[in-house]
Amino acid sequence: MRPYDERLDQFLSRAAKVFADQGYHSTTMRDLAAATDMSLAGMYYYMRGKEELLLRIQERCFTRVLAGAEAVLRRLEHAEPVERLHAFIRHHVAFFAAHMAEMKVLSHEANSLTGERQRKVNAIKRRYVDLLEGLIKAVAPEEPGVERSAAAYVLFGMMNWIYNWYDPAGEIDPERLAELIARTFTGGFAEARSTVHGG
């Protein structure tokens, strides 16, 4: 990573923490400058304003988590569907356990972007959701598409809500948490479906 990229990366991480703590709409560029040890002029060197900063935080996170999940799944191309789904869950939880502020910003400020910026982020999010829906389809191919889609959002809800209560330095490390979520989800959706359909 080039020094420029490293500095920008650090800046985006600190800015995400400010947005997570204060909320996007309540945060000013001066607040961000103070929290990131950067002058206003320095901030405007990187981006034109607060909404572009929010775009960069969201775009950076979604791009990285998508690329990481795709890499994990490529390595498990011939694995069982449930194993691939569990790998996706492990990667998602590990990534966001290391980026808790970003997770809160992505959850709370999903609709704060406008116009082309929102479309840009939504396109990456759609690819990520489609990836998960494809994994769920492989695990439970007979489920109706509308239920698989709902199940994907149920799983994202389980994984993304952790920013409210989870402490990565606490008794349950991210890997154990991911396994707990994976067992809960696959046991509740993929394995229990036979009881719903009387099978």
Phi and psi in degrees as a GROMACS rama.xvg file:
@    title "Ramachandran Plot"
@    xaxis  label "Phi"
@    yaxis  label "Psi"
@TYPE xy
-71.6307  154.454  ARG-2
-54.02  -37.9324  PRO-3
-59.4299  -47.1817  TYR-4
-64.6922  -38.6812  ASP-5
-64.1452  -43.1409  GLU-6
-66.2612  -42.4544  ARG-7
-63.4383  -41.9628  LEU-8
-59.2422  -46.4737  ASP-9
-63.8757  -41.1761  GLN-10
-61.8501  -45.3612  PHE-11
-64.2636  -38.5777  LEU-12
-64.0876  -43.7278  SER-13
-68.4616  -39.7366  ARG-14
-63.7339  -38.3753  ALA-15
-61.3409  -38.3164  ALA-16
-64.8539  -40.0938  LYS-17
-63.8457  -46.5696  VAL-18
-61.0499  -39.7211  PHE-19
-65.5006  -39.8777  ALA-20
-77.1357  -41.0598  ASP-21
-105.905  -17.1456  GLN-22
88.9901  142.282  GLY-23
-58.9179  -48.0916  TYR-24
-70.6999  -26.0143  HIS-25
-86.0514  -9.814  SER-26
-91.0604  134.912  THR-27
-104.088  165.069  THR-28
-63.0137  -31.7408  MET-29
-66.3467  -39.6724  ARG-30
-58.3942  -44.209  ASP-31
-66.2046  -40.5014  LEU-32
-61.5164  -44.0372  ALA-33
-65.0346  -42.0162  ALA-34
-73.954  -24.5275  ALA-35
-104.304  5.37228  THR-36
55.706  39.7522  ASP-37
-129.856  143.506  MET-38
-71.447  160.067  SER-39
-58.7521  -40.8599  LEU-40
-61.4265  -40.7314  ALA-41
-63.7695  -39.3216  GLY-42
-65.0231  -42.6813  MET-43
-70.0945  -15.2824  TYR-44
-67.1417  -36.3871  TYR-45
-83.6944  -37.1815  TYR-46
-156.584  160.278  MET-47
-81.1895  -18.904  ARG-48
-179.395  -174.481  GLY-49
-65.9989  -39.5359  LYS-50
-68.7026  -36.1102  GLU-51
-65.8562  -34.5994  GLU-52
-63.5919  -44.5788  LEU-53
-61.781  -41.1902  LEU-54
-57.2473  -48.4124  LEU-55
-63.3969  -37.8462  ARG-56
-64.7174  -48.0792  ILE-57
-67.9262  -45.0577  GLN-58
-61.2523  -45.4142  GLU-59
-59.5663  -45.7437  ARG-60
-66.8565  -51.0114  CYS-61
-64.6369  -37.9807  PHE-62
-63.8122  -43.3131  THR-63
-69.6169  -43.6899  ARG-64
-68.7358  -34.8208  VAL-65
-66.3418  -48.6381  LEU-66
-61.1694  -41.1227  ALA-67
-64.7152  -42.9602  GLY-68
-64.719  -41.9529  ALA-69
-62.8916  -38.433  GLU-70
-65.8336  -43.3658  ALA-71
-60.58  -44.8672  VAL-72
-70.75  -30.7415  LEU-73
-62.6645  -38.0272  ARG-74
-69.4315  -22.121  ARG-75
-111.895  31.9829  LEU-76
-55.0241  -35.8053  GLU-77
-104.755  11.7763  HIS-78
-77.679  167.026  ALA-79
-64.2365  148.014  GLU-80
-53.4826  -41.6565  PRO-81
-65.8185  -38.0692  VAL-82
-63.7825  -39.6557  GLU-83
-66.7408  -40.5156  ARG-84
-63.2203  -43.8005  LEU-85
-62.5834  -37.2384  HIS-86
-64.8502  -40.0779  ALA-87
-60.1106  -46.4113  PHE-88
-62.3709  -45.5701  ILE-89
-58.418  -44.3226  ARG-90
-65.0232  -45.5731  HIS-91
-60.5619  -48.3637  HIS-92
-65.6855  -43.0626  VAL-93
-62.926  -42.1486  ALA-94
-62.238  -49.6453  PHE-95
-80.0532  -20.8542  PHE-96
-64.0526  -28.3511  ALA-97
-89.3619  -6.18075  ALA-98
-137.741  56.7082  HIS-99
-65.0438  -39.5783  MET-100
-63.1505  -43.141  ALA-101
-61.9772  -38.9009  GLU-102
-61.6821  -41.5999  MET-103
-64.7563  -42.1447  LYS-104
-63.4375  -44.3434  VAL-105
-61.9775  -37.9412  LEU-106
-73.7267  -44.674  SER-107
-82.5283  -29.8879  HIS-108
-111.019  27.0758  GLU-109
-59.3218  -31.0281  ALA-110
-108.885  14.4731  ASN-111
-83.6561  -18.7298  SER-112
-80.3594  155.298  LEU-113
-129.391  161.377  THR-114
54.3228  -133.34  GLY-115
-63.6367  -33.131  GLU-116
-63.2012  -44.4199  ARG-117
-64.997  -41.618  GLN-118
-61.7604  -38.6518  ARG-119
-62.8642  -47.1512  LYS-120
-68.8873  -41.4552  VAL-121
-62.1968  -31.5313  ASN-122
-66.2596  -39.8487  ALA-123
-69.9826  -43.2676  ILE-124
-58.7221  -40.7459  LYS-125
-61.6332  -40.5418  ARG-126
-62.6499  -38.304  ARG-127
-69.7938  -42.8314  TYR-128
-64.0655  -43.0119  VAL-129
-60.3911  -37.3762  ASP-130
-61.8223  -46.702  LEU-131
-66.2008  -41.8167  LEU-132
-61.375  -36.0881  GLU-133
-64.5983  -38.3419  GLY-134
-67.2728  -40.3186  LEU-135
-67.5795  -37.2491  ILE-136
-62.325  -38.4674  LYS-137
-67.5892  -31.5727  ALA-138
-78.5846  -39.3276  VAL-139
-133.644  69.9189  ALA-140
-64.4084  -23.998  PRO-141
-84.2669  -8.88544  GLU-142
-69.2383  141.703  GLU-143
-59.7725  147.722  PRO-144
-56.6481  -38.2263  GLY-145
-65.1188  -33.6492  VAL-146
-75.9386  -35.7611  GLU-147
-63.7942  -41.4255  ARG-148
-62.977  -44.8332  SER-149
-61.9108  -40.0778  ALA-150
-62.8277  -36.9042  ALA-151
-61.1901  -43.2324  ALA-152
-72.3282  -30.7321  TYR-153
-61.291  -45.4115  VAL-154
-65.0458  -44.4872  LEU-155
-59.4562  -38.2746  PHE-156
-60.8214  -44.2128  GLY-157
-60.7929  -45.8784  MET-158
-73.861  -39.8528  MET-159
-81.6683  -20.1792  ASN-160
-72.693  -12.3735  TRP-161
-60.8518  -22.2688  ILE-162
-61.9266  -19.5284  TYR-163
-78.1046  -25.8906  ASN-164
-137.455  -19.7741  TRP-165
-84.1631  137.683  TYR-166
-115.751  107.931  ASP-167
-58.9602  -21.2543  PRO-168
-92.464  3.8214  ALA-169
-82.0801  -159.024  GLY-170
-71.0165  -28.8861  GLU-171
-104.718  116.419  ILE-172
-77.2722  165.022  ASP-173
-56.5086  -35.1346  PRO-174
-66.4696  -43.0452  GLU-175
-67.1287  -38.4427  ARG-176
-62.3208  -44.0121  LEU-177
-60.8102  -41.5725  ALA-178
-65.2695  -37.9535  GLU-179
-63.4189  -45.0555  LEU-180
-63.4981  -43.1103  ILE-181
-61.936  -45.1458  ALA-182
-64.9249  -42.1851  ARG-183
-62.9151  -44.9608  THR-184
-70.7482  -50.3696  PHE-185
-69.2515  -33.3404  THR-186
-68.8047  -36.2262  GLY-187
-81.3389  -31.5  GLY-188
-105.9  -54.5441  PHE-189
-76.9786  -40.6476  ALA-190
-89.236  -35.1294  GLU-191
-80.1396  -4.55751  ALA-192
-62.7583  -26.9348  ARG-193
-65.2376  -31.7461  SER-194
-70.005  -32.258  THR-195
-67.4787  -38.6916  VAL-196
-95.5589  6.94377  HIS-197
74.0051  18.125  GLY-198
